[in-house]
Amino acid sequence: MSSPPPRPEIRVLIVDDDALVRAGLSMILGGAGDLVVVGEAADGDEVPKLVAEHRPDVVLMDIRMPRVDGLAATERLRAAPGAPEVVVLTTFHADAQVLRALRAGAVGFLLKDTPPGELVAAIRRAGAGEPILSPTVTRQLIAHVSDGGAGSRRERARALLAELSDREREVATAVGQGRSNAEIASQLYMSVATVKAHVSRVLTKLELNNRVQIALIVYDAGHLG
């Protein structure tokens, strides 16, 4: 019986102002043969240089740091073409800054006490460009974070969705429900390749980075219960 093919290598940059946290994360990720920690940073202001130098696939980003926090670092990083995926680290489930980081293009968030196995699996999903948080978690986060700009955000989200075709809007709503491309294909009676094409067009039309941002716009527009 032949052995399974090796997993593709995923290069990870760890950003946290706590040296013990960095060491722990590095040890956990280093234990997985396909995850390679290519660098560490103690503050968000170090991120651009290290990303340019090491070309990571995933940046594991602490939210609270003394000079440049993870939110600002994520916004700057994801605004650049060809940016790595960003996974933010936090101590709390309901964190307004985590939600802002997701809106800026982070692919998901992890609690600092996430078990090692789940952490490794999440980094692998992020490296594949997949969201690492469920629609339920996202919805709970939005519900628990006080947001004074909800009204204007709803108007903006509805205006953005109005730019899509009916089919693209159906696909976007299904993405917001957390459905995979295969599930969307089955639900809407189309091929997986067609679903991928629709998702790509939605991302391009709305100038978004990933599926998490599509889901957030669908939530903001009130298209999900």
N, C-alpha and C positions, 0 to 999 in steps of 0.2 A: 504494500500500500504506500503510495507516494505521500511525502509530507506536504503540508499546505505551503503555498508560496510565501516568502517573507513579506511582512508589511512594509509599505514605503516609509522611508525615514521622514520624520517630522522634526523640524528644527524649532526650538523653543527659547525665547528670551524671558527671563524672570525679572519683574520689576516690583520691588518692595523695600521700604525703608528699614525693615527689621531684618538684621543679618541672620538671626535664628530661623525666621520664616523662610528666607531665601535658601538657607542650607537644607531645611527640611523638604522643601519643594524640589530642590535639585536632587536630593537623595531618592525621593519617591519617583520622580520622572526618569532618573537615570537607571532605575531598576527595570524599566521597560525597554527592551532592546531596540524598539523603533523610535523612541523619543530621545532626542539629543539636545541637551541644554547647551546652547552656543554662547550664552552670555548672561550676566546679571547686572542689574542697575539698582541703585539705592534711591533714585528719585526720577520723576518724570522728565526732568530737564536733560537726562542722559540718554533718553530713548532715541531721538533722531539719529545721533551719531552711531549708537550701537546697532540700530536697525540697518543703517547704510553699510556698516562694517560686516555684520554677520548674516544679513538676509534671512531672518527667522521666518518660519511659516506661521507661527502663533506667538503672540505676546501675552503673557500672563501678568496682568496689571493690577496692582493694589490701587484702591480708590484714594485713600488718605495718605498723602506724603507732604513733607514740609515746604518744599519750594514750588514745584509744579505737580499738582495732584493728578490722579489717574484720569479724571474726567477731561481736563485740559489736554493731557498727553494723548488720550484717545481721539479727541476731536481733531487735533493736529495731524495725527498719524493717519487716520482714516480719510482725511481730506486729500491725501496724496495718492497719485495713481500707483497701482501695484502694491498697495499696503498689505501687510500681513493681517491675519485675523487677530482680533483682540478679545480676550476673555478677562473680565474684571473680577477681582477678588474683594470680598466684603465680609464684614462681621455680622451684618444684619440682613434679614430677608427684605424688609420694607425700607428701602434706602432711596431717597429722591435722586441722589447722584448716580446710582446704578441705573435708574430709569433714563436719566439724561445720557449716560454712556451708551445704552442700547439705542437710543434715538440717534446718537452720533455715529453708530455703525458697529458697536461691539456685537459679537455673535452670541454672547450670553454672559452669565455670571456664575460664580461659584462661591459658596461660603468657605471661610478659612478652615472650618472643621470638617470639610468634605472628606469622606473615607478615601484612602489611597487608590483603591480600585476604581471608584467612581471618578476620581480626579483624572486618572490615566485615560479612562474611556472618554471623558469629556474633551480632553485635549486631542484625542484621535478624531473625534467628530468635528471639532473646530478645524483641525488640519485638513479635513475633507470638505470644509466649507459648509458644514451642516450646523443649524442652530442647536444649542445645547440646553435649551430650557423649553419646557412644555408651554402650550398656550394657557393652561390653567395657572401655572406659576406667574406668567406674564400678566395675566388678568388680575391675579391677587396682588401683584406688585402695584399695578396701576390703581387698584381700588384702595390700597392702604397708604398711598403716597398723596399727600395734600397737594393739589395742583390748581393754582389760581388761574392758569391760562387755558383751562379745559375748553371753555367756550370758543375762543379764537382758534384753538387747535382743531376742534370739531369742524369748524367752517373750512379751515385749510385742508383737512383730510378729505372732506366731501368734495371740495373743488378738485383735488388731485385725482380722486377716484372717477370723477366725471370726465377726466381726460382719457380714460380707458374705454375700449370697446366693451360691449356687454359680456363677451366671452372672457376677456381679460379680467373684468371685474369679478366674474364667477370664480376664476382661478385664484385671484387675489384673496377673495373671501375664504376659499378652501385652504389656502396657505395660512390665513389667520386662524383657522380651526385646527391647525397643526397637522394637516394631512400631508403625506408624502406624495411625490410625483405619481407613483403607481396608484395610490388611493384616489388621487384627483382624476387620473385617467379613467379609472373604473367608474367613479361617481359621475363624470361628465361625458362618458362615452367617447373618449379620444385616445390616441396613442400617447405613450410616455414621452416620445420625442416631441409631439405637439405641445404637451404640457410644459416641457422644458423651454420650448420656444416662446410660449406665452409668458412664463415666469421671466425669461430674459427680457422680453419686450416691456413688461411691467417695471422691472428694475431700471431699464434704460429710460422709459418715458417719465418715470417719477424721480429719476436721478437718485436711486437708492443703492446701497451696498449689498444688502442681503435680505433673506426671507424674514428675519426678525423685524426689520424695518417695515416690510410689507404688512406684517401682522399688526404692528403698532398703529399704522395708518388705518387699517381696517377697524381696530378697536376704537381709535379716536373718532372715526366717522360714525360709530354706533351701529356698525353692520353686524355685530355679534351680540348675542344676548348675554 
